[in-house]
Amino acid sequence: MKKLIQNIEDNANLLIGLLIILLLIGIIIEIIFLAVGTDEPQIAGETIAPGSTREQRDSASGEGGLGW
C-alpha cells in the first residue's frame, strides 16, 4: 500500500512539474508575440477605432445598433 501511494505521489509531482514548464513556455511565447507586434493590415483593420461608441464596440458589424 505504501508503495502504491509513493508511486501516485511521484506521478503527481511529475505532472505538476510538466504543467509548470508548459505554463512558463506559454508565458514566454506570449511575451515574444507582444514584443514583436503585428504589421499585417488585415489584423490591424479588424480592431475597433479608439473613438468608437459603446454601441459600435458591442455590435457585430461595428456600426452600432443591434448588429444586424
N, CA, C and O atoms as CSV, one atom per row, in Angstrom:
chain,resi,resn,atom,element,x,y,z
A,1,MET,N,N,0.829,-1.199,0.000
A,1,MET,CA,C,0.000,0.000,0.000
A,1,MET,C,C,0.874,1.264,0.000
A,1,MET,O,O,0.597,2.230,-0.711
A,2,LYS,N,N,1.937,1.228,0.819
A,2,LYS,CA,C,2.830,2.395,0.861
A,2,LYS,C,C,3.491,2.623,-0.492
A,2,LYS,O,O,3.683,3.762,-0.918
A,3,LYS,N,N,3.840,1.519,-1.167
A,3,LYS,CA,C,4.490,1.646,-2.476
A,3,LYS,C,C,3.531,2.271,-3.486
A,3,LYS,O,O,3.949,3.082,-4.313
A,4,LEU,N,N,2.253,1.904,-3.430
A,4,LEU,CA,C,1.258,2.466,-4.337
A,4,LEU,C,C,1.091,3.967,-4.101
A,4,LEU,O,O,1.045,4.746,-5.053
A,5,ILE,N,N,1.001,4.362,-2.856
A,5,ILE,CA,C,0.858,5.788,-2.529
A,5,ILE,C,C,2.097,6.565,-2.956
A,5,ILE,O,O,1.982,7.677,-3.472
A,6,GLN,N,N,3.275,5.994,-2.747
A,6,GLN,CA,C,4.519,6.650,-3.174
A,6,GLN,C,C,4.550,6.816,-4.686
A,6,GLN,O,O,4.994,7.849,-5.186
A,7,ASN,N,N,4.084,5.811,-5.419
A,7,ASN,CA,C,4.052,5.873,-6.874
A,7,ASN,C,C,3.091,6.969,-7.343
A,7,ASN,O,O,3.400,7.705,-8.279
A,8,ILE,N,N,1.941,7.077,-6.702
A,8,ILE,CA,C,0.972,8.128,-7.051
A,8,ILE,C,C,1.570,9.507,-6.778
A,8,ILE,O,O,1.413,10.420,-7.589
A,9,GLU,N,N,2.246,9.664,-5.655
A,9,GLU,CA,C,2.866,10.952,-5.320
A,9,GLU,C,C,3.946,11.329,-6.334
A,9,GLU,O,O,4.056,12.491,-6.727
A,10,ASP,N,N,4.731,10.355,-6.750
A,10,ASP,CA,C,5.783,10.620,-7.738
A,10,ASP,C,C,5.175,11.064,-9.065
A,10,ASP,O,O,5.657,12.011,-9.686
A,11,ASN,N,N,4.125,10.387,-9.494
A,11,ASN,CA,C,3.473,10.759,-10.749
A,11,ASN,C,C,2.819,12.128,-10.645
A,11,ASN,O,O,2.828,12.894,-11.609
A,12,ALA,N,N,2.254,12.442,-9.493
A,12,ALA,CA,C,1.630,13.753,-9.309
A,12,ALA,C,C,2.684,14.855,-9.384
A,12,ALA,O,O,2.443,15.907,-9.976
A,13,ASN,N,N,3.838,14.620,-8.791
A,13,ASN,CA,C,4.904,15.622,-8.843
A,13,ASN,C,C,5.397,15.825,-10.275
A,13,ASN,O,O,5.676,16.952,-10.687
A,14,LEU,N,N,5.503,14.738,-11.027
A,14,LEU,CA,C,5.914,14.865,-12.428
A,14,LEU,C,C,4.878,15.644,-13.230
A,14,LEU,O,O,5.238,16.475,-14.065
A,15,LEU,N,N,3.610,15.387,-12.987
A,15,LEU,CA,C,2.542,16.080,-13.706
A,15,LEU,C,C,2.528,17.569,-13.370
A,15,LEU,O,O,2.368,18.408,-14.257
A,16,ILE,N,N,2.693,17.892,-12.098
A,16,ILE,CA,C,2.735,19.302,-11.685
A,16,ILE,C,C,3.940,20.001,-12.320
A,16,ILE,O,O,3.829,21.138,-12.779
A,17,GLY,N,N,5.080,19.328,-12.344
A,17,GLY,CA,C,6.271,19.903,-12.968
A,17,GLY,C,C,6.073,20.143,-14.453
A,17,GLY,O,O,6.493,21.172,-14.983
A,18,LEU,N,N,5.429,19.187,-15.130
A,18,LEU,CA,C,5.152,19.349,-16.557
A,18,LEU,C,C,4.219,20.528,-16.807
A,18,LEU,O,O,4.437,21.308,-17.733
A,19,LEU,N,N,3.187,20.659,-15.990
A,19,LEU,CA,C,2.258,21.783,-16.154
A,19,LEU,C,C,2.952,23.125,-15.933
A,19,LEU,O,O,2.684,24.088,-16.652
A,20,ILE,N,N,3.832,23.194,-14.951
A,20,ILE,CA,C,4.561,24.441,-14.693
A,20,ILE,C,C,5.465,24.783,-15.871
A,20,ILE,O,O,5.545,25.944,-16.275
A,21,ILE,N,N,6.144,23.785,-16.423
A,21,ILE,CA,C,7.018,24.027,-17.578
A,21,ILE,C,C,6.207,24.514,-18.776
A,21,ILE,O,O,6.612,25.456,-19.457
A,22,LEU,N,N,5.058,23.873,-19.040
A,22,LEU,CA,C,4.216,24.306,-20.156
A,22,LEU,C,C,3.693,25.725,-19.943
A,22,LEU,O,O,3.610,26.508,-20.889
A,23,LEU,N,N,3.345,26.051,-18.715
A,23,LEU,CA,C,2.872,27.405,-18.418
A,23,LEU,C,C,3.976,28.436,-18.663
A,23,LEU,O,O,3.717,29.494,-19.236
A,24,LEU,N,N,5.176,28.142,-18.244
A,24,LEU,CA,C,6.291,29.067,-18.464
A,24,LEU,C,C,6.588,29.233,-19.953
A,24,LEU,O,O,6.873,30.341,-20.407
A,25,ILE,N,N,6.523,28.144,-20.712
A,25,ILE,CA,C,6.740,28.241,-22.155
A,25,ILE,C,C,5.660,29.116,-22.790
A,25,ILE,O,O,5.958,29.936,-23.659
A,26,GLY,N,N,4.404,28.944,-22.359
A,26,GLY,CA,C,3.321,29.775,-22.885
A,26,GLY,C,C,3.513,31.239,-22.567
A,26,GLY,O,O,3.253,32.093,-23.414
A,27,ILE,N,N,3.962,31.548,-21.365
A,27,ILE,CA,C,4.198,32.948,-20.980
A,27,ILE,C,C,5.321,33.545,-21.828
A,27,ILE,O,O,5.219,34.688,-22.272
A,28,ILE,N,N,6.378,32.787,-22.052
A,28,ILE,CA,C,7.487,33.279,-22.872
A,28,ILE,C,C,7.027,33.540,-24.299
A,28,ILE,O,O,7.388,34.559,-24.887
A,29,ILE,N,N,6.232,32.633,-24.862
A,29,ILE,CA,C,5.726,32.833,-26.224
A,29,ILE,C,C,4.828,34.066,-26.283
A,29,ILE,O,O,4.906,34.841,-27.237
A,30,GLU,N,N,3.977,34.256,-25.272
A,30,GLU,CA,C,3.092,35.427,-25.251
A,30,GLU,C,C,3.896,36.721,-25.172
A,30,GLU,O,O,3.551,37.702,-25.831
A,31,ILE,N,N,4.954,36.737,-24.381
A,31,ILE,CA,C,5.803,37.934,-24.278
A,31,ILE,C,C,6.469,38.221,-25.621
A,31,ILE,O,O,6.587,39.379,-26.020
A,32,ILE,N,N,6.904,37.176,-26.315
A,32,ILE,CA,C,7.532,37.378,-27.627
A,32,ILE,C,C,6.528,37.967,-28.612
A,32,ILE,O,O,6.856,38.896,-29.350
A,33,PHE,N,N,5.288,37.426,-28.629
A,33,PHE,CA,C,4.273,37.960,-29.534
A,33,PHE,C,C,3.936,39.413,-29.202
A,33,PHE,O,O,3.738,40.217,-30.113
A,34,LEU,N,N,3.868,39.759,-27.932
A,34,LEU,CA,C,3.572,41.141,-27.562
A,34,LEU,C,C,4.724,42.067,-27.925
A,34,LEU,O,O,4.496,43.213,-28.314
A,35,ALA,N,N,5.948,41.589,-27.805
A,35,ALA,CA,C,7.108,42.424,-28.118
A,35,ALA,C,C,7.239,42.638,-29.618
A,35,ALA,O,O,7.590,43.734,-30.053
A,36,VAL,N,N,6.965,41.616,-30.412
A,36,VAL,CA,C,7.112,41.719,-31.857
A,36,VAL,C,C,5.978,42.531,-32.457
A,36,VAL,O,O,6.205,43.354,-33.345
A,37,GLY,N,N,4.757,42.309,-31.982
A,37,GLY,CA,C,3.604,43.018,-32.537
A,37,GLY,C,C,3.241,42.473,-33.901
A,37,GLY,O,O,3.712,41.410,-34.305
A,38,THR,N,N,2.391,43.216,-34.614
A,38,THR,CA,C,1.994,42.778,-35.949
A,38,THR,C,C,1.935,43.977,-36.883
A,38,THR,O,O,1.541,45.074,-36.488
A,39,ASP,N,N,2.329,43.748,-38.114
A,39,ASP,CA,C,2.272,44.790,-39.130
A,39,ASP,C,C,1.282,44.432,-40.226
A,39,ASP,O,O,1.180,45.148,-41.223
A,40,GLU,N,N,0.548,43.332,-40.058
A,40,GLU,CA,C,-0.373,42.903,-41.094
A,40,GLU,C,C,-1.608,43.801,-41.099
A,40,GLU,O,O,-2.272,43.938,-40.072
A,41,PRO,N,N,-1.926,44.417,-42.249
A,41,PRO,CA,C,-3.081,45.327,-42.283
A,41,PRO,C,C,-4.406,44.603,-42.062
A,41,PRO,O,O,-5.361,45.209,-41.576
A,42,GLN,N,N,-4.481,43.320,-42.410
A,42,GLN,CA,C,-5.731,42.590,-42.218
A,42,GLN,C,C,-6.060,42.490,-40.729
A,42,GLN,O,O,-7.209,42.690,-40.335
A,43,ILE,N,N,-5.074,42.187,-39.912
A,43,ILE,CA,C,-5.302,42.088,-38.476
A,43,ILE,C,C,-5.533,43.476,-37.898
A,43,ILE,O,O,-6.416,43.659,-37.060
A,44,ALA,N,N,-4.755,44.449,-38.333
A,44,ALA,CA,C,-4.899,45.804,-37.807
A,44,ALA,C,C,-6.249,46.401,-38.191
A,44,ALA,O,O,-6.801,47.199,-37.434
A,45,GLY,N,N,-6.790,46.033,-39.348
A,45,GLY,CA,C,-8.074,46.575,-39.790
A,45,GLY,C,C,-9.261,46.013,-39.045
A,45,GLY,O,O,-10.353,46.576,-39.126
A,46,GLU,N,N,-9.085,44.914,-38.318
A,46,GLU,CA,C,-10.195,44.309,-37.601
A,46,GLU,C,C,-10.412,44.929,-36.237
A,46,GLU,O,O,-11.396,44.603,-35.573
A,47,THR,N,N,-9.538,45.805,-35.796
A,47,THR,CA,C,-9.706,46.405,-34.481
A,47,THR,C,C,-10.720,47.527,-34.544
A,47,THR,O,O,-10.970,48.092,-35.608
A,48,ILE,N,N,-11.306,47.850,-33.398
A,48,ILE,CA,C,-12.287,48.936,-33.312
A,48,ILE,C,C,-11.544,50.242,-33.046
A,48,ILE,O,O,-10.578,50.275,-32.284
A,49,ALA,N,N,-12.000,51.302,-33.676
A,49,ALA,CA,C,-11.361,52.607,-33.509
A,49,ALA,C,C,-11.464,53.068,-32.057
A,49,ALA,O,O,-12.465,52.788,-31.399
A,50,PRO,N,N,-10.449,53.770,-31.543
A,50,PRO,CA,C,-10.477,54.186,-30.141
A,50,PRO,C,C,-11.611,55.151,-29.819
A,50,PRO,O,O,-12.054,55.200,-28.671
A,51,GLY,N,N,-12.096,55.918,-30.788
A,51,GLY,CA,C,-13.155,56.880,-30.517
A,51,GLY,C,C,-14.550,56.330,-30.723
A,51,GLY,O,O,-15.511,57.098,-30.771
A,52,SER,N,N,-14.688,55.024,-30.845
A,52,SER,CA,C,-15.998,54.445,-31.130
A,52,SER,C,C,-16.876,54.458,-29.882
A,52,SER,O,O,-16.393,54.459,-28.750
A,53,THR,N,N,-18.176,54.467,-30.132
A,53,THR,CA,C,-19.127,54.463,-29.027
A,53,THR,C,C,-19.287,53.051,-28.496
A,53,THR,O,O,-18.807,52.091,-29.098
A,54,ARG,N,N,-19.959,52.934,-27.372
A,54,ARG,CA,C,-20.180,51.615,-26.778
A,54,ARG,C,C,-20.994,50.725,-27.716
A,54,ARG,O,O,-20.719,49.530,-27.825
A,55,GLU,N,N,-21.991,51.293,-28.393
A,55,GLU,CA,C,-22.805,50.502,-29.314
A,55,GLU,C,C,-21.965,49.979,-30.478
A,55,GLU,O,O,-22.149,48.848,-30.929
A,56,GLN,N,N,-21.039,50.814,-30.960
A,56,GLN,CA,C,-20.183,50.380,-32.053
A,56,GLN,C,C,-19.238,49.269,-31.613
A,56,GLN,O,O,-18.970,48.339,-32.374
A,57,ARG,N,N,-18.732,49.364,-30.384
A,57,ARG,CA,C,-17.835,48.330,-29.888
A,57,ARG,C,C,-18.576,47.025,-29.651
A,57,ARG,O,O,-18.024,45.951,-29.895
A,58,ASP,N,N,-19.818,47.097,-29.179
A,58,ASP,CA,C,-20.554,45.891,-28.813
A,58,ASP,C,C,-21.212,45.207,-29.996
A,58,ASP,O,O,-21.494,44.011,-29.930
A,59,SER,N,N,-21.465,45.935,-31.080
A,59,SER,CA,C,-22.180,45.320,-32.198
A,59,SER,C,C,-21.233,44.478,-33.047
A,59,SER,O,O,-20.026,44.717,-33.084
A,60,ALA,N,N,-21.804,43.496,-33.721
A,60,ALA,CA,C,-21.003,42.595,-34.545
A,60,ALA,C,C,-20.428,43.302,-35.759
A,60,ALA,O,O,-19.310,42.995,-36.174
A,61,SER,N,N,-21.172,44.253,-36.343
A,61,SER,CA,C,-20.714,44.921,-37.543
A,61,SER,C,C,-19.822,46.107,-37.262
A,61,SER,O,O,-19.113,46.579,-38.151
A,62,GLY,N,N,-19.849,46.602,-36.016
A,62,GLY,CA,C,-19.070,47.788,-35.671
A,62,GLY,C,C,-19.740,49.079,-36.072
A,62,GLY,O,O,-19.132,50.145,-35.979
A,63,GLU,N,N,-20.999,49.004,-36.524
A,63,GLU,CA,C,-21.703,50.191,-36.980
A,63,GLU,C,C,-22.742,50.674,-35.960
A,63,GLU,O,O,-23.433,51.661,-36.212
A,64,GLY,N,N,-22.858,50.017,-34.856
A,64,GLY,CA,C,-23.836,50.416,-33.856
A,64,GLY,C,C,-25.144,49.664,-34.000
A,64,GLY,O,O,-25.292,48.823,-34.887
A,65,GLY,N,N,-26.069,49.960,-33.146
A,65,GLY,CA,C,-27.361,49.282,-33.192
A,65,GLY,C,C,-27.270,47.887,-32.615
A,65,GLY,O,O,-26.469,47.623,-31.718
A,66,LEU,N,N,-28.104,46.989,-33.142
A,66,LEU,CA,C,-28.160,45.636,-32.621
A,66,LEU,C,C,-27.199,44.697,-33.348
A,66,LEU,O,O,-27.138,43.515,-33.010
A,67,GLY,N,N,-26.463,45.177,-34.316
A,67,GLY,CA,C,-25.506,44.362,-35.015
A,67,GLY,C,C,-26.113,43.513,-36.126
A,67,GLY,O,O,-25.501,42.538,-36.563
A,68,TRP,N,N,-27.309,43.870,-36.587
A,68,TRP,CA,C,-27.968,43.101,-37.649
A,68,TRP,C,C,-27.553,43.602,-39.003
A,68,TRP,O,O,-28.005,43.077,-40.020
